[in-house]
């Protein structure tokens, strides 16, 4: 397991695009590569932070 979990690879930037590799749900041997602009990556990061805060509040 890495810092992002079992099914998420290390994000990387190339050619002005941010790519996030994740394991394909139906075929764990395949990887999907989600590509996004820098602004989209920032928005995703902020949304993930908000969701992490909500998840922590739900813990018992």
CHARMM internal coordinates of N, CA and C (Angstrom, degrees):
IC EDIT
DIST 1 N 1 CA 1.4519
DIST 1 CA 1 C 1.5289
ANGL 1 N 1 CA 1 C 108.51
DIST 1 C 2 N 1.3367
ANGL 1 CA 1 C 2 N 116.39
DIHE 1 N 1 CA 1 C 2 N 135.01
DIST 2 N 2 CA 1.4581
ANGL 1 C 2 N 2 CA 119.38
DIHE 1 CA 1 C 2 N 2 CA 177.07
DIST 2 CA 2 C 1.5288
ANGL 2 N 2 CA 2 C 109.85
DIHE 1 C 2 N 2 CA 2 C -100.48
DIST 2 C 3 N 1.2946
ANGL 2 CA 2 C 3 N 117.36
DIHE 2 N 2 CA 2 C 3 N -169.56
DIST 3 N 3 CA 1.4635
ANGL 2 C 3 N 3 CA 121.65
DIHE 2 CA 2 C 3 N 3 CA -176.62
DIST 3 CA 3 C 1.5260
ANGL 3 N 3 CA 3 C 112.48
DIHE 2 C 3 N 3 CA 3 C -65.33
DIST 3 C 4 N 1.3315
ANGL 3 CA 3 C 4 N 118.11
DIHE 3 N 3 CA 3 C 4 N -17.11
DIST 4 N 4 CA 1.4608
ANGL 3 C 4 N 4 CA 121.45
DIHE 3 CA 3 C 4 N 4 CA -175.52
DIST 4 CA 4 C 1.5207
ANGL 4 N 4 CA 4 C 112.91
DIHE 3 C 4 N 4 CA 4 C -105.83
DIST 4 C 5 N 1.3011
ANGL 4 CA 4 C 5 N 118.39
DIHE 4 N 4 CA 4 C 5 N -0.84
DIST 5 N 5 CA 1.4573
ANGL 4 C 5 N 5 CA 121.65
DIHE 4 CA 4 C 5 N 5 CA -177.53
DIST 5 CA 5 C 1.5236
ANGL 5 N 5 CA 5 C 110.92
DIHE 4 C 5 N 5 CA 5 C 109.99
DIST 5 C 6 N 1.3147
ANGL 5 CA 5 C 6 N 115.88
DIHE 5 N 5 CA 5 C 6 N 175.62
DIST 6 N 6 CA 1.4668
ANGL 5 C 6 N 6 CA 121.10
DIHE 5 CA 5 C 6 N 6 CA -175.95
DIST 6 CA 6 C 1.5213
ANGL 6 N 6 CA 6 C 113.41
DIHE 5 C 6 N 6 CA 6 C -68.35
DIST 6 C 7 N 1.3146
ANGL 6 CA 6 C 7 N 117.25
DIHE 6 N 6 CA 6 C 7 N -32.74
DIST 7 N 7 CA 1.4601
ANGL 6 C 7 N 7 CA 120.14
DIHE 6 CA 6 C 7 N 7 CA -169.02
DIST 7 CA 7 C 1.5148
ANGL 7 N 7 CA 7 C 114.62
DIHE 6 C 7 N 7 CA 7 C -109.77
DIST 7 C 8 N 1.3218
ANGL 7 CA 7 C 8 N 117.56
DIHE 7 N 7 CA 7 C 8 N 15.48
DIST 8 N 8 CA 1.4632
ANGL 7 C 8 N 8 CA 121.62
DIHE 7 CA 7 C 8 N 8 CA 179.67
DIST 8 CA 8 C 1.5225
ANGL 8 N 8 CA 8 C 108.35
DIHE 7 C 8 N 8 CA 8 C -126.53
DIST 8 C 9 N 1.3265
ANGL 8 CA 8 C 9 N 115.86
DIHE 8 N 8 CA 8 C 9 N 126.72
DIST 9 N 9 CA 1.4580
ANGL 8 C 9 N 9 CA 120.77
DIHE 8 CA 8 C 9 N 9 CA 179.49
DIST 9 CA 9 C 1.5251
ANGL 9 N 9 CA 9 C 111.55
DIHE 8 C 9 N 9 CA 9 C -87.31
DIST 9 C 10 N 1.2939
ANGL 9 CA 9 C 10 N 114.99
DIHE 9 N 9 CA 9 C 10 N 179.54
DIST 10 N 10 CA 1.4627
ANGL 9 C 10 N 10 CA 122.02
DIHE 9 CA 9 C 10 N 10 CA 178.41
DIST 10 CA 10 C 1.5340
ANGL 10 N 10 CA 10 C 109.65
DIHE 9 C 10 N 10 CA 10 C -72.01
DIST 10 C 11 N 1.3413
ANGL 10 CA 10 C 11 N 117.91
DIHE 10 N 10 CA 10 C 11 N 119.84
DIST 11 N 11 CA 1.4649
ANGL 10 C 11 N 11 CA 119.68
DIHE 10 CA 10 C 11 N 11 CA 176.62
DIST 11 CA 11 C 1.5329
ANGL 11 N 11 CA 11 C 109.96
DIHE 10 C 11 N 11 CA 11 C -64.88
DIST 11 C 12 N 1.3323
ANGL 11 CA 11 C 12 N 115.65
DIHE 11 N 11 CA 11 C 12 N 152.08
DIST 12 N 12 CA 1.4581
ANGL 11 C 12 N 12 CA 118.75
DIHE 11 CA 11 C 12 N 12 CA 178.05
DIST 12 CA 12 C 1.5320
ANGL 12 N 12 CA 12 C 110.06
DIHE 11 C 12 N 12 CA 12 C -146.54
DIST 12 C 13 N 1.3286
ANGL 12 CA 12 C 13 N 115.37
DIHE 12 N 12 CA 12 C 13 N 158.44
DIST 13 N 13 CA 1.4599
ANGL 12 C 13 N 13 CA 122.11
DIHE 12 CA 12 C 13 N 13 CA 178.43
DIST 13 CA 13 C 1.5210
ANGL 13 N 13 CA 13 C 109.07
DIHE 12 C 13 N 13 CA 13 C -114.49
DIST 13 C 14 N 1.3346
ANGL 13 CA 13 C 14 N 114.64
DIHE 13 N 13 CA 13 C 14 N 134.63
DIST 14 N 14 CA 1.4613
ANGL 13 C 14 N 14 CA 119.79
DIHE 13 CA 13 C 14 N 14 CA 178.79
DIST 14 CA 14 C 1.5238
ANGL 14 N 14 CA 14 C 108.05
DIHE 13 C 14 N 14 CA 14 C -155.28
DIST 14 C 15 N 1.3055
ANGL 14 CA 14 C 15 N 117.08
DIHE 14 N 14 CA 14 C 15 N 129.08
DIST 15 N 15 CA 1.4544
ANGL 14 C 15 N 15 CA 121.85
DIHE 14 CA 14 C 15 N 15 CA 177.10
DIST 15 CA 15 C 1.5171
ANGL 15 N 15 CA 15 C 113.89
DIHE 14 C 15 N 15 CA 15 C 62.72
DIST 15 C 16 N 1.3265
ANGL 15 CA 15 C 16 N 117.56
DIHE 15 N 15 CA 15 C 16 N 30.72
DIST 16 N 16 CA 1.4584
ANGL 15 C 16 N 16 CA 121.15
DIHE 15 CA 15 C 16 N 16 CA 178.77
DIST 16 CA 16 C 1.5190
ANGL 16 N 16 CA 16 C 114.22
DIHE 15 C 16 N 16 CA 16 C 81.12
DIST 16 C 17 N 1.3258
ANGL 16 CA 16 C 17 N 117.73
DIHE 16 N 16 CA 16 C 17 N 9.12
DIST 17 N 17 CA 1.4629
ANGL 16 C 17 N 17 CA 122.77
DIHE 16 CA 16 C 17 N 17 CA -179.46
DIST 17 CA 17 C 1.5278
ANGL 17 N 17 CA 17 C 108.79
DIHE 16 C 17 N 17 CA 17 C -121.88
DIST 17 C 18 N 1.3249
ANGL 17 CA 17 C 18 N 116.44
DIHE 17 N 17 CA 17 C 18 N 141.15
DIST 18 N 18 CA 1.4639
ANGL 17 C 18 N 18 CA 122.63
DIHE 17 CA 17 C 18 N 18 CA 174.84
DIST 18 CA 18 C 1.5270
ANGL 18 N 18 CA 18 C 107.04
DIHE 17 C 18 N 18 CA 18 C -97.54
DIST 18 C 19 N 1.3151
ANGL 18 CA 18 C 19 N 116.62
DIHE 18 N 18 CA 18 C 19 N 131.08
DIST 19 N 19 CA 1.4616
ANGL 18 C 19 N 19 CA 121.58
DIHE 18 CA 18 C 19 N 19 CA 180.00
DIST 19 CA 19 C 1.5184
ANGL 19 N 19 CA 19 C 109.67
DIHE 18 C 19 N 19 CA 19 C -120.28
DIST 19 C 20 N 1.3353
ANGL 19 CA 19 C 20 N 114.77
DIHE 19 N 19 CA 19 C 20 N 134.20
DIST 20 N 20 CA 1.4591
ANGL 19 C 20 N 20 CA 121.85
DIHE 19 CA 19 C 20 N 20 CA 179.45
DIST 20 CA 20 C 1.5281
ANGL 20 N 20 CA 20 C 108.22
DIHE 19 C 20 N 20 CA 20 C -120.48
DIST 20 C 21 N 1.3372
ANGL 20 CA 20 C 21 N 117.55
DIHE 20 N 20 CA 20 C 21 N 106.95
DIST 21 N 21 CA 1.4613
ANGL 20 C 21 N 21 CA 119.56
DIHE 20 CA 20 C 21 N 21 CA 178.50
DIST 21 CA 21 C 1.5344
ANGL 21 N 21 CA 21 C 110.94
DIHE 20 C 21 N 21 CA 21 C -80.38
DIST 21 C 22 N 1.3254
ANGL 21 CA 21 C 22 N 116.25
DIHE 21 N 21 CA 21 C 22 N 133.11
DIST 22 N 22 CA 1.4670
ANGL 21 C 22 N 22 CA 121.73
DIHE 21 CA 21 C 22 N 22 CA 177.03
DIST 22 CA 22 C 1.5299
ANGL 22 N 22 CA 22 C 108.78
DIHE 21 C 22 N 22 CA 22 C -135.63
DIST 22 C 23 N 1.3209
ANGL 22 CA 22 C 23 N 116.40
DIHE 22 N 22 CA 22 C 23 N 151.08
DIST 23 N 23 CA 1.4608
ANGL 22 C 23 N 23 CA 121.11
DIHE 22 CA 22 C 23 N 23 CA 177.81
DIST 23 CA 23 C 1.5182
ANGL 23 N 23 CA 23 C 108.98
DIHE 22 C 23 N 23 CA 23 C -70.57
DIST 23 C 24 N 1.3253
ANGL 23 CA 23 C 24 N 116.30
DIHE 23 N 23 CA 23 C 24 N 135.30
DIST 24 N 24 CA 1.4598
ANGL 23 C 24 N 24 CA 121.71
DIHE 23 CA 23 C 24 N 24 CA 178.40
DIST 24 CA 24 C 1.5269
ANGL 24 N 24 CA 24 C 108.80
DIHE 23 C 24 N 24 CA 24 C -69.55
DIST 24 C 25 N 1.3213
ANGL 24 CA 24 C 25 N 117.71
DIHE 24 N 24 CA 24 C 25 N 129.52
DIST 25 N 25 CA 1.4676
ANGL 24 C 25 N 25 CA 123.35
DIHE 24 CA 24 C 25 N 25 CA -172.65
DIST 25 CA 25 C 1.5303
ANGL 25 N 25 CA 25 C 112.81
DIHE 24 C 25 N 25 CA 25 C -57.53
DIST 25 C 26 N 1.3109
ANGL 25 CA 25 C 26 N 117.05
DIHE 25 N 25 CA 25 C 26 N -46.38
DIST 26 N 26 CA 1.4741
ANGL 25 C 26 N 26 CA 120.09
DIHE 25 CA 25 C 26 N 26 CA -174.78
DIST 26 CA 26 C 1.5179
ANGL 26 N 26 CA 26 C 113.19
DIHE 25 C 26 N 26 CA 26 C -81.60
DIST 26 C 27 N 1.3255
ANGL 26 CA 26 C 27 N 117.56
DIHE 26 N 26 CA 26 C 27 N -18.88
DIST 27 N 27 CA 1.4602
ANGL 26 C 27 N 27 CA 121.45
DIHE 26 CA 26 C 27 N 27 CA -178.39
DIST 27 CA 27 C 1.5247
ANGL 27 N 27 CA 27 C 108.94
DIHE 26 C 27 N 27 CA 27 C -135.67
DIST 27 C 28 N 1.3279
ANGL 27 CA 27 C 28 N 117.06
DIHE 27 N 27 CA 27 C 28 N 89.37
DIST 28 N 28 CA 1.4679
ANGL 27 C 28 N 28 CA 120.95
DIHE 27 CA 27 C 28 N 28 CA -174.32
DIST 28 CA 28 C 1.5281
ANGL 28 N 28 CA 28 C 115.04
DIHE 27 C 28 N 28 CA 28 C -60.30
DIST 28 C 29 N 1.3365
ANGL 28 CA 28 C 29 N 117.48
DIHE 28 N 28 CA 28 C 29 N -10.73
DIST 29 N 29 CA 1.4569
ANGL 28 C 29 N 29 CA 120.09
DIHE 28 CA 28 C 29 N 29 CA 177.37
DIST 29 CA 29 C 1.5298
ANGL 29 N 29 CA 29 C 112.12
DIHE 28 C 29 N 29 CA 29 C -88.80
DIST 29 C 30 N 1.3325
ANGL 29 CA 29 C 30 N 117.10
DIHE 29 N 29 CA 29 C 30 N -6.30
DIST 30 N 30 CA 1.4704
ANGL 29 C 30 N 30 CA 121.77
DIHE 29 CA 29 C 30 N 30 CA -178.43
DIST 30 CA 30 C 1.5252
ANGL 30 N 30 CA 30 C 110.43
DIHE 29 C 30 N 30 CA 30 C -108.66
DIST 30 C 31 N 1.3135
ANGL 30 CA 30 C 31 N 114.57
DIHE 30 N 30 CA 30 C 31 N 147.44
DIST 31 N 31 CA 1.4661
ANGL 30 C 31 N 31 CA 120.74
DIHE 30 CA 30 C 31 N 31 CA 177.85
DIST 31 CA 31 C 1.5186
ANGL 31 N 31 CA 31 C 109.72
DIHE 30 C 31 N 31 CA 31 C -113.80
DIST 31 C 32 N 1.3254
ANGL 31 CA 31 C 32 N 116.51
DIHE 31 N 31 CA 31 C 32 N 139.34
DIST 32 N 32 CA 1.4546
ANGL 31 C 32 N 32 CA 123.23
DIHE 31 CA 31 C 32 N 32 CA 171.04
DIST 32 CA 32 C 1.5164
ANGL 32 N 32 CA 32 C 107.38
DIHE 31 C 32 N 32 CA 32 C -101.01
DIST 32 C 33 N 1.3132
ANGL 32 CA 32 C 33 N 116.90
DIHE 32 N 32 CA 32 C 33 N 147.81
DIST 33 N 33 CA 1.4620
ANGL 32 C 33 N 33 CA 120.66
DIHE 32 CA 32 C 33 N 33 CA 179.98
DIST 33 CA 33 C 1.5187
ANGL 33 N 33 CA 33 C 108.82
DIHE 32 C 33 N 33 CA 33 C -122.92
DIST 33 C 34 N 1.3251
ANGL 33 CA 33 C 34 N 115.33
DIHE 33 N 33 CA 33 C 34 N 101.04
DIST 34 N 34 CA 1.4539
ANGL 33 C 34 N 34 CA 121.17
DIHE 33 CA 33 C 34 N 34 CA 179.99
DIST 34 CA 34 C 1.5273
ANGL 34 N 34 CA 34 C 108.93
DIHE 33 C 34 N 34 CA 34 C -83.10
DIST 34 C 35 N 1.3387
ANGL 34 CA 34 C 35 N 116.03
DIHE 34 N 34 CA 34 C 35 N 120.52
DIST 35 N 35 CA 1.4581
ANGL 34 C 35 N 35 CA 120.69
DIHE 34 CA 34 C 35 N 35 CA -178.91
DIST 35 CA 35 C 1.5141
ANGL 35 N 35 CA 35 C 109.75
DIHE 34 C 35 N 35 CA 35 C -107.95
DIST 35 C 36 N 1.3354
ANGL 35 CA 35 C 36 N 116.53
DIHE 35 N 35 CA 35 C 36 N 141.29
DIST 36 N 36 CA 1.4537
ANGL 35 C 36 N 36 CA 121.32
DIHE 35 CA 35 C 36 N 36 CA -178.47
DIST 36 CA 36 C 1.5165
ANGL 36 N 36 CA 36 C 110.52
DIHE 35 C 36 N 36 CA 36 C -149.66
DIST 36 C 37 N 1.3149
ANGL 36 CA 36 C 37 N 115.11
DIHE 36 N 36 CA 36 C 37 N 160.25
DIST 37 N 37 CA 1.4578
ANGL 36 C 37 N 37 CA 120.24
DIHE 36 CA 36 C 37 N 37 CA 176.30
DIST 37 CA 37 C 1.5244
ANGL 37 N 37 CA 37 C 109.08
DIHE 36 C 37 N 37 CA 37 C -72.06
DIST 37 C 38 N 1.3240
ANGL 37 CA 37 C 38 N 118.30
DIHE 37 N 37 CA 37 C 38 N 163.74
DIST 38 N 38 CA 1.4618
ANGL 37 C 38 N 38 CA 120.11
DIHE 37 CA 37 C 38 N 38 CA 176.59
DIST 38 CA 38 C 1.5397
ANGL 38 N 38 CA 38 C 112.40
DIHE 37 C 38 N 38 CA 38 C -56.96
DIST 38 C 39 N 1.3348
ANGL 38 CA 38 C 39 N 118.10
DIHE 38 N 38 CA 38 C 39 N -40.41
DIST 39 N 39 CA 1.4707
ANGL 38 C 39 N 39 CA 119.66
DIHE 38 CA 38 C 39 N 39 CA 178.93
DIST 39 CA 39 C 1.5242
ANGL 39 N 39 CA 39 C 111.66
DIHE 38 C 39 N 39 CA 39 C -65.53
DIST 39 C 40 N 1.3247
ANGL 39 CA 39 C 40 N 117.07
DIHE 39 N 39 CA 39 C 40 N -40.03
DIST 40 N 40 CA 1.4637
ANGL 39 C 40 N 40 CA 120.01
DIHE 39 CA 39 C 40 N 40 CA 177.47
DIST 40 CA 40 C 1.5247
ANGL 40 N 40 CA 40 C 110.59
DIHE 39 C 40 N 40 CA 40 C -64.35
DIST 40 C 41 N 1.3185
ANGL 40 CA 40 C 41 N 117.00
DIHE 40 N 40 CA 40 C 41 N -39.12
DIST 41 N 41 CA 1.4634
ANGL 40 C 41 N 41 CA 120.67
DIHE 40 CA 40 C 41 N 41 CA 178.22
DIST 41 CA 41 C 1.5270
ANGL 41 N 41 CA 41 C 110.75
DIHE 40 C 41 N 41 CA 41 C -63.94
DIST 41 C 42 N 1.3250
ANGL 41 CA 41 C 42 N 116.66
DIHE 41 N 41 CA 41 C 42 N -40.54
DIST 42 N 42 CA 1.4703
ANGL 41 C 42 N 42 CA 120.09
DIHE 41 CA 41 C 42 N 42 CA 177.72
DIST 42 CA 42 C 1.5265
ANGL 42 N 42 CA 42 C 110.99
DIHE 41 C 42 N 42 CA 42 C -62.68
DIST 42 C 43 N 1.3359
ANGL 42 CA 42 C 43 N 116.24
DIHE 42 N 42 CA 42 C 43 N -44.72
DIST 43 N 43 CA 1.4662
ANGL 42 C 43 N 43 CA 119.78
DIHE 42 CA 42 C 43 N 43 CA 179.24
DIST 43 CA 43 C 1.5241
ANGL 43 N 43 CA 43 C 111.31
DIHE 42 C 43 N 43 CA 43 C -63.23
DIST 43 C 44 N 1.3273
ANGL 43 CA 43 C 44 N 116.68
DIHE 43 N 43 CA 43 C 44 N -40.50
DIST 44 N 44 CA 1.4618
ANGL 43 C 44 N 44 CA 120.12
DIHE 43 CA 43 C 44 N 44 CA 177.08
DIST 44 CA 44 C 1.5219
ANGL 44 N 44 CA 44 C 110.58
DIHE 43 C 44 N 44 CA 44 C -62.14
DIST 44 C 45 N 1.3304
ANGL 44 CA 44 C 45 N 116.73
DIHE 44 N 44 CA 44 C 45 N -43.30
DIST 45 N 45 CA 1.4615
ANGL 44 C 45 N 45 CA 120.44
DIHE 44 CA 44 C 45 N 45 CA 178.74
DIST 45 CA 45 C 1.5197
ANGL 45 N 45 CA 45 C 111.96
DIHE 44 C 45 N 45 CA 45 C -59.85
DIST 45 C 46 N 1.3316
ANGL 45 CA 45 C 46 N 116.36
DIHE 45 N 45 CA 45 C 46 N -44.33
DIST 46 N 46 CA 1.4657
ANGL 45 C 46 N 46 CA 119.79
DIHE 45 CA 45 C 46 N 46 CA 178.68
DIST 46 CA 46 C 1.5226
ANGL 46 N 46 CA 46 C 111.27
DIHE 45 C 46 N 46 CA 46 C -64.29
DIST 46 C 47 N 1.3290
ANGL 46 CA 46 C 47 N 116.92
DIHE 46 N 46 CA 46 C 47 N -40.67
DIST 47 N 47 CA 1.4709
ANGL 46 C 47 N 47 CA 120.63
DIHE 46 CA 46 C 47 N 47 CA 179.02
DIST 47 CA 47 C 1.5206
ANGL 47 N 47 CA 47 C 110.73
DIHE 46 C 47 N 47 CA 47 C -64.97
DIST 47 C 48 N 1.3219
ANGL 47 CA 47 C 48 N 117.45
DIHE 47 N 47 CA 47 C 48 N -39.94
DIST 48 N 48 CA 1.4664
ANGL 47 C 48 N 48 CA 120.38
DIHE 47 CA 47 C 48 N 48 CA 178.05
DIST 48 CA 48 C 1.5215
ANGL 48 N 48 CA 48 C 111.66
DIHE 47 C 48 N 48 CA 48 C -64.56
DIST 48 C 49 N 1.3274
ANGL 48 CA 48 C 49 N 117.02
DIHE 48 N 48 CA 48 C 49 N -38.30
DIST 49 N 49 CA 1.4638
ANGL 48 C 49 N 49 CA 120.29
DIHE 48 CA 48 C 49 N 49 CA 176.76
DIST 49 CA 49 C 1.5173
ANGL 49 N 49 CA 49 C 110.31
DIHE 48 C 49 N 49 CA 49 C -62.64
DIST 49 C 50 N 1.3355
ANGL 49 CA 49 C 50 N 116.88
DIHE 49 N 49 CA 49 C 50 N -44.79
DIST 50 N 50 CA 1.4628
ANGL 49 C 50 N 50 CA 120.76
DIHE 49 CA 49 C 50 N 50 CA 179.33
DIST 50 CA 50 C 1.5292
ANGL 50 N 50 CA 50 C 110.51
DIHE 49 C 50 N 50 CA 50 C -61.53
DIST 50 C 51 N 1.3301
ANGL 50 CA 50 C 51 N 117.20
DIHE 50 N 50 CA 50 C 51 N -44.23
DIST 51 N 51 CA 1.4618
ANGL 50 C 51 N 51 CA 120.65
DIHE 50 CA 50 C 51 N 51 CA 179.24
DIST 51 CA 51 C 1.5239
ANGL 51 N 51 CA 51 C 111.83
DIHE 50 C 51 N 51 CA 51 C -65.05
DIST 51 C 52 N 1.3286
ANGL 51 CA 51 C 52 N 117.40
DIHE 51 N 51 CA 51 C 52 N -37.28
DIST 52 N 52 CA 1.4644
ANGL 51 C 52 N 52 CA 120.54
DIHE 51 CA 51 C 52 N 52 CA 177.44
DIST 52 CA 52 C 1.5245
ANGL 52 N 52 CA 52 C 110.38
DIHE 51 C 52 N 52 CA 52 C -63.44
DIST 52 C 53 N 1.3238
ANGL 52 CA 52 C 53 N 117.35
DIHE 52 N 52 CA 52 C 53 N -41.39
DIST 53 N 53 CA 1.4663
ANGL 52 C 53 N 53 CA 121.14
DIHE 52 CA 52 C 53 N 53 CA 176.82
DIST 53 CA 53 C 1.5264
ANGL 53 N 53 CA 53 C 110.93
DIHE 52 C 53 N 53 CA 53 C -62.17
DIST 53 C 54 N 1.3452
ANGL 53 CA 53 C 54 N 117.13
DIHE 53 N 53 CA 53 C 54 N -43.49
DIST 54 N 54 CA 1.4655
ANGL 53 C 54 N 54 CA 120.89
DIHE 53 CA 53 C 54 N 54 CA 178.00
DIST 54 CA 54 C 1.5320
ANGL 54 N 54 CA 54 C 111.05
DIHE 53 C 54 N 54 CA 54 C -62.73
DIST 54 C 55 N 1.3195
ANGL 54 CA 54 C 55 N 116.86
DIHE 54 N 54 CA 54 C 55 N -41.79
DIST 55 N 55 CA 1.4674
ANGL 54 C 55 N 55 CA 120.83
DIHE 54 CA 54 C 55 N 55 CA 179.51
DIST 55 CA 55 C 1.5257
ANGL 55 N 55 CA 55 C 111.36
DIHE 54 C 55 N 55 CA 55 C -62.99
DIST 55 C 56 N 1.3303
ANGL 55 CA 55 C 56 N 116.93
DIHE 55 N 55 CA 55 C 56 N -40.47
DIST 56 N 56 CA 1.4681
ANGL 55 C 56 N 56 CA 120.31
DIHE 55 CA 55 C 56 N 56 CA 178.16
DIST 56 CA 56 C 1.5155
ANGL 56 N 56 CA 56 C 111.69
DIHE 55 C 56 N 56 CA 56 C -62.94
DIST 56 C 57 N 1.3171
ANGL 56 CA 56 C 57 N 116.15
DIHE 56 N 56 CA 56 C 57 N -37.40
DIST 57 N 57 CA 1.4720
ANGL 56 C 57 N 57 CA 119.71
DIHE 56 CA 56 C 57 N 57 CA 178.92
DIST 57 CA 57 C 1.5193
ANGL 57 N 57 CA 57 C 111.84
DIHE 56 C 57 N 57 CA 57 C -66.67
DIST 57 C 58 N 1.3236
ANGL 57 CA 57 C 58 N 117.81
DIHE 57 N 57 CA 57 C 58 N -25.14
DIST 58 N 58 CA 1.4491
ANGL 57 C 58 N 58 CA 122.39
DIHE 57 CA 57 C 58 N 58 CA -178.28
DIST 58 CA 58 C 1.5252
ANGL 58 N 58 CA 58 C 112.99
DIHE 57 C 58 N 58 CA 58 C -83.99
DIST 58 C 59 N 1.3153
ANGL 58 CA 58 C 59 N 117.18
DIHE 58 N 58 CA 58 C 59 N -13.13
DIST 59 N 59 CA 1.4666
ANGL 58 C 59 N 59 CA 119.82
DIHE 58 CA 58 C 59 N 59 CA -179.07
DIST 59 CA 59 C 1.5164
ANGL 59 N 59 CA 59 C 109.99
DIHE 58 C 59 N 59 CA 59 C -65.60
DIST 59 C 60 N 1.3275
ANGL 59 CA 59 C 60 N 115.47
DIHE 59 N 59 CA 59 C 60 N 145.40
DIST 60 N 60 CA 1.4578
ANGL 59 C 60 N 60 CA 119.18
DIHE 59 CA 59 C 60 N 60 CA 178.67
DIST 60 CA 60 C 1.4820
ANGL 60 N 60 CA 60 C 110.47
DIHE 59 C 60 N 60 CA 60 C -105.96
END
COOR INIT
IC SEED 1 N 1 CA 1 C
IC BUILD
